[in-house]
């Protein structure tokens, strides 16, 4: 008799975005079935689902607003078997700190800090019951170095890195690895507010002379989930083309 191969399931928050979609395609190619969280961009998720059918896994869309206090609970209710979580949901805020509105701060904190913290707390028993698992947080170069005009964003991204470093120590003995990827400038809709000249200026600042593709980030996540990274936990993998090392 042949060996029955158990399905591997990964949750990707923010799967409707450029990086989330690239991660979904990469993991599906590697045999993962996926929970695909999204909020408003249902059309993007539907297009992603059509592309994923080629790989023959199970792909489950989950709609939830993670900027609200209770949004994460809607995700938890739809998760059954689980082997990996990729905390990828995000939004940015560009502007001076003294122009930051309280509502904008609340949204940034909920999406980037509160939701990953509480969602992970609720999902940990699923990892513990399996004897292990993987958590990857998509942070940012600004969480490592800070950026003027992105103080609030840098703050929440830095908090994500502290979350990774602390949680990795707490759950390592349980076979759960926790790491972060810190992208630099990635060619996604998050850069749509920048002009051509501004993007060229950014490219000129990056030693490799180009922006990252979403696939570059997906490859890094794939590595951290793999057995090749089995002794790596509590780390931040900078994927930034040599920018701000």
Secondary structure, DSSP 8 states (H G I E B T S, - for coil): -------EEEEETTTTSHHHHHHHHHHHHTTEEEEEEESS-HHHHHHHHHHHGGG---EEEEE--TTSTTHHHHHHHT--S-SEEEE-------S-GGG--HHHHHHHHIIIIIHHHHHHHHHHHHHHHHT-EEEEEE--HHHHH--TT-HHHHHHHHHHHHHHHHHHHHHGGGTEEEEEEEE-SBSSGGGTTS-HHHHHHHHHHSTT-S-B-HHHHHHHHHHHHSGGGTT--S-EEEESTTTT-
